[in-house]
Amino acid sequence: MVVEYVIMAVSRKTAMAIKSYQNQAQALAKNYLLADPFMPYTCILGGILLFKVGYDFTQLISTFYFKSYNGLTKIQRTEWNNRGISTIHAIFITVISLYFVFWSDLFSDQRVAGLVTFRSSPLSVFALG
């Protein structure tokens, strides 16, 4: 009821603009995100696997290189390992972003493939996943 009142309160032009954005978002999800039925699932499962490997890697490295790690409580070790995952994730995203900005032509001005925000590649979808 409240939503209908809010929609009635906005002008017809604004309501049409909102509907247009909704249609564009639906088209984006349908044509780009869900175009390949296996890509979203692969990215999610791959992300879970990589985070688990990163968590275990952080634990392994910390055990050998930081003497104070063994003296931490279980909760503190979990926090330490989560921060390690965060650091690995930040490095990964930075490397992928630098690749797209400096070496890939995906976001190049030379490409006339429509709006930059609608461009994607398997690598960009994987990194986003």
Secondary structure, DSSP 4 states (H G I P E B T S, - for coil): -HHHHHHHHS-HHHHHHHHHHHHHHHHHIIIIISSSTTHHHHHHHHHHHHHHHHHHHHHHHHHHH-GGGGGS-HHHHHHHHHHHHHHHHHHHHHHHHHIIIII-STT-TT--SS-GGG---HHHHHHH-
